[in-house]
């Protein structure tokens, strides 16, 4: 079962979507420019008082308290904090420098809640009673999409190729693929349909989708190759499957002294994929594919829904940062290196 998430995301109900936004430093930078939220400089960052948050979203302080009570851990992780003692005194000194009448109430306060910019956005993605919060959420989603498209040149279908680990995994996989197809050719007594059949078995074993289903979810054209869209971790695991199973087929062929029947190959594959060492590698691959495709490609692998987690900042740096490059540029660089090595011979 596959699904394309073409409906507008509801940030009020999806913590994964909220965290993917808050962990994307490039989108946050653009959102901060667009919102122009004026805060108070404190401990190296800009903060907003809880009462100011209530005023901005046109809700009561009690409403803010209710959300803090319900989503406290999430908001604290985003930068919500409660000041007391010396830290509160330091903030009061900073506020006094501003001469802001709106924050005069702080002088008599002994406990004060503050929001970092991330925490401010976080609670804005939660408040359902506020029209301002709804408008902010829509603006956030638009900026996130625009930022990703801008940094990837307008499309995310091949965002996997911006990873510096992709090229090596891609080249290596081609070699292991040849080992696999040669093994099927030499050791399996079946027609040509054996190649897509056992390729699909590998895909289903790793990420629970056949090639045809995967094509639909990423809307690949007929001439576009499925493997050109795989993340490096997926390519590495596919390579391990192909090479390992190729060697198992070779061993069975040598033991029997003849080509294997389809029933024998199926039985071998069941034993092969059932080996316990695959479990942690498969779990990791499913998490990477499901989580990254949802965040970057807005594509939902329904069969892997339980493996989705928010991306961390390192993932956004890896695929959107300055180190990430287009495949064409990497290939040119690889050619230059190979040329220089050849000239040294």
N, C-alpha and C positions, 0 to 999 in steps of 0.2 A: 504494500500500500504506500502511495506517495502523495505528496501534497505540496503545492506552491503557495507560499504565504503571501497572497496578493491582497489581503485585506489590511486595513490600517491597524497597526499594532496598538493594543491597549496597554499603555505603560502602567496604569493603575493596578493591573492584575498580574503583570509578568515581571517578576524580580530579575529573571535572566536578561530581559530586554533593558531593564533599568541599569543593571550592572554593566552590560555591554556598552552603554552610552557613557557611564561614569568612568569606565576604565579606558576609554578611547581619548588619549590626550590631544589628538588632532581635532576631534570634534569639539571637545571641551574648550579649546582655545578659540574656536570660531563662535561657539555659543556665548562665551564670555564677552567677546567683542560685540555681538549682536544685542545682548540683553543690557549691557552697560549698567549692571547693578553696582551701585555705590555702597561700599561697606566701610568698615573701620579697620585700619591696619593693626594687626596684633600677632605677635610671635611669628613674624615672617610671612604672614598670609593676610588675606582680607576676610573679615567675618561680618555677619549680619546678626543682629539681636533677634531673639525669638519674637518679641513684640513687633519688630520691623517686618518680620516674615508674615505675621498675621495681617498687618496693615497692607502689605504689598498684595497679598492674595485676597484681600477683602473678606477675611473670616475672623472669628473671635480667637483670642489667645487660648480659650478652652478647646477649640477645634484643633489647634496646633498641639496642645497637650495630649489630646486623644490620639493623634497620629504618632506622637513620640512614644506614648505608652504601648501602642500596638506594634510599631515598627522600630522600636528603640535600638535593637542590635544593628539593624541595617543602617539606620541613620547615624549611629555612632561610628560605624565603619567608614561612612562617607565624610565624617568630620563634625558631627554634632557633638558639642561638649557642654558641660556644666561647670561654671567657674565659681570658686570660693576663695576666701583668704587672699594670699598675696597675688595670685593670678588675677583675681577680680579687681584688686587695688590697681594693678598695672593697667588693666583695661580702662578703669575709671579715669586714670591719668591721661590715657590716650584720648578718651572721649572729651575730657575737659579742654584739651588743646583745640578741639574742633569748634567749640562754642555752639553746639547744636542743641537748640531748645527741645527738639523732639526726643532727645535721650536724657533729659533732666531727671527722669524718674530713677535712673540708674544709681544716683548718688545715695539713695536710701536702701538700695537692694543689697542683701547679703548672699544671695544665690542667683546666678544669672545663666540662662541658656543661650548659647551662641551657635551659629551655623557657618561652616566654611562654605565656599561657593559650591562645592560638590554636594554638600549636605542640603544647601538651599535648592539646588536643582532636584535632588533626590525627593525632598518633601513636595516639591512642585509636581513631580511625576506621580505622587500618591493622592493628593487632595482632589476628591471628586466633586466637592461642593462649590468649587471656585471656577468661575468662567475665565478668570485670568490664568489660572493653572491649566485649564484646557487649551487656551491659546498658546501658552508656553510649551506645552507638550507637543503640539503640532509643529511649532517652530523648531523645537529640538529635533524631531524626526526628520524634518526637511533638511536641516543643517547636517545631520549625520549622513543622510543619503548623498547630499551634495559634496560633502567632504571626502567620503569614500570614492565617489565617482571621479572627483577632481584628482585625487592622489593616484588613482589607478588608470587614468586616461579615458574615463567614460564607461568602463565596464568591469565586471568582477568575475566573469566566467573563468578567466585564466589568472585570477589573483594568486593561485597556488604557485605560479611560476615566478612570482616576485621574491620568493624565499630563496636565500642564498644556498640552501641545502638541496634545492629541487634539481638542479642540473646534474649533479653527480648521481643522485638517486635515479634520475631519468635515463642516463647513459647505462648505468649498471642494470637497470630493469630490462633494457633491451637485450642484454646478453643472457640474462636468466630466462627471459621469455623464449629465446632461441633454444636453450637447453630443454625447456618444457615442451615446446612444439616438436622438437626432434625426438624426444622420448615418446610422445604420443604417436609419432609417425613410425618409429622403429619397433615399438614394443606393444602396441595396442591394435588388436584386430577389429577395427571399426572404420566406417567411412569418414569423410571429411567433417561431418557434423560433430565429430569428437572434439574438435578444437574449440568451438564456441560452447559446447556442452560442459567441458571440464573447466573452461575459463569461468563460466557462470557459477559452477560449483565452488570455485575459489572465492568469487565475489560474495556469494550468499553466505559462505562460511565466515567471511571477515566482516561484511557490513550488511548482510541480510537483503541484498538487492541484486537482481540479475542486471546484466549490462543494459538491456532494453529499458528496465525500470529506472536505472540511474540516468540514462539519456533523457528520459522524459522530465525528470526532476530538474535537470540543468538545461533543458531545452536545447540539446545539442543537435546540430544539423547532421545529415547522413554522412558527410565526409569528415566530420570532426571526430577525433579519437578520444575515447573515454579516458584513457590513461594520461592524456595531456592535461586533464583537469584534476588529477589526483594530487593530494599533498604529499610531500616527501615521505612522511611516516607511512602513508598508505602504500606508496610505491615500494618502500623497503619491505613491508610485510608481504605484499603480493610476490615480490622477488623471492623471499624466503619460502613461501608456499610453493612457488613454481619449481625452484631448484630442489627443494626437499622432496617433493612428490615425484619429480623427474628421476631422482636417484632411487626412490622406492620402486618405481616402475622398472627401472633398469635391473635392480636386484631381483625382483620377482620374475622377470623375463629370463635372467640367467639361471635362476633356480629351476624353472619349469622347462627351459629349453625351447620355448615357443612363445608366440604372441599371446597376449592376455585377452580374454573375452570382456565384454562390457560389464558382466556381473562381477568378474574378478576385480576389475578396475574400481567399480563402485565400492566393493567391500574394502579394498585397499585404502580408498579415499576416506571412508568412514573411520577407519582405524587411524589414518594420518591426522585428520582434523581433530580427532578426539584426544590427541596427546596433550597432557596437562600443561606443558610449557607454553602452549599457544595462548592460554587464557589471559594472562596479564597484557600480552602484546595486542590481542584483539580488543580487550577492554579499552586500552589506550587509543587504538586506532578509531574505534567507534566514537569515542569522546571527541577526538580531534575533528573527525569528519562532520559529525552532527553539530557540534558547537560552532565551528568555523563557518560551515555552510549557512547556518541560520544567521550569524552575525554579518558575514560579508556578502553572501549571495542571496540572502532572504529566501533561502530554500530549506524546507523542512523535510527531513527523512523520518517519516512517521514510525518506521520500524525501529529507529534509534532514538526515539523521543526521550526515553528514560536515561540516555547518556548525555543529554545536553547540560552544559554548565556555562556560566559566563566566561568570556575570554578575559585574560589578564592583560595588563598594560604591555607586557613583553610580546604578546601575540599581535597587538596593533603596531608595535614598533617593527616586528618581523615582516609584516605584509604591507604596511603603509609608510614605514619610516624611511629615512634617508638611505639606509643600507639596502633596502629592497629595490630591485631593478627589473626591467622588462626582460623576458627570455632572450629576445633578439640581441639586446646589449650584452647579455651574459655569453651568448654563443660567440659573438664577435670577440669578446675578451678571451674566451677559451681558444678560439682559432689563433689569436695572436700568441698566446702562451705556447700552444702546440708548434707554431711556426718557429718560435725562438728556440724551443727544445730541439727541433729537427735541425736547425742551423748549427747547433753545437755538436751534433754527431759527426 
